[in-house]
């Protein structure tokens, strides 16, 4: 009986699921500057991805904030949800990192005025 208990304990210890390594963390924080292009215009665009997944948009790197919101990132993409104070609209920006993680390029869409959509390309400063 005591061998059976010992065998069960040994089986339980050795068959327990081992801890899996944590997924790599890919920090997207930083300032990204470039242009956004819609069917009607091209305009400068800067996003500052900050601590706690806070995103602030400006027209120039040192300019005042014109959008604010949040972002989520993986090692290969960034999605930004923001509110633009200039026209009172909510935007969704979906982007992919370049291979060296210095360029974000993707699409944007105005969730308030659905006809307002386009592309953007931002380079890490």
ZINORFEN-V142619 format. One record per backbone hydrogen bond with DSSP energy under -0.5 kcal/mol. NH is the residue of the N-H (numbers start at 1). CO is the residue of the C=O. E is the energy in kcal/mol with one decimal. If there is no record, write none. Layout:
NH/CO/E
NH/CO/E
This chain:
5/1/-2.1
6/2/-2.1
7/3/-2.6
8/4/-2.3
9/5/-2.4
10/6/-2.6
11/7/-2.5
12/8/-2.4
13/9/-2.3
14/10/-2.4
15/11/-1.8
16/12/-0.7
16/13/-0.6
27/25/-0.6
30/49/-2.2
32/47/-2.8
33/123/-2.5
34/45/-2.4
35/121/-1.5
36/43/-2.9
37/119/-3.2
38/41/-3.1
39/117/-0.7
43/36/-2.6
45/34/-2.4
46/58/-2.0
47/32/-2.6
48/56/-3.1
49/30/-2.9
49/47/-0.6
50/48/-0.7
50/54/-3.4
53/50/-0.8
54/51/-1.3
55/69/-2.3
56/48/-2.0
57/67/-1.9
58/46/-2.4
63/60/-1.1
66/57/-3.3
67/57/-1.7
68/83/-1.5
69/55/-2.1
70/81/-2.3
71/53/-1.7
72/79/-2.1
74/77/-2.5
78/95/-1.6
79/72/-2.6
80/93/-2.7
81/70/-2.7
82/91/-2.4
83/68/-2.5
84/89/-3.2
85/66/-2.8
85/83/-0.6
87/84/-0.6
88/84/-1.2
89/84/-1.1
91/82/-3.3
92/109/-2.4
93/80/-3.0
94/92/-0.5
94/107/-2.7
95/78/-2.3
96/105/-2.5
97/76/-2.1
98/103/-1.9
101/98/-1.8
104/122/-3.2
105/96/-2.0
105/103/-0.5
106/120/-2.2
107/94/-2.1
108/118/-2.3
109/92/-1.8
110/116/-2.9
111/90/-3.3
111/109/-0.6
112/90/-0.7
114/112/-0.6
116/113/-2.2
117/115/-1.0
118/108/-2.2
119/37/-2.6
120/106/-2.1
121/35/-2.0
122/104/-3.3
123/33/-3.1
124/102/-3.5
125/31/-3.4
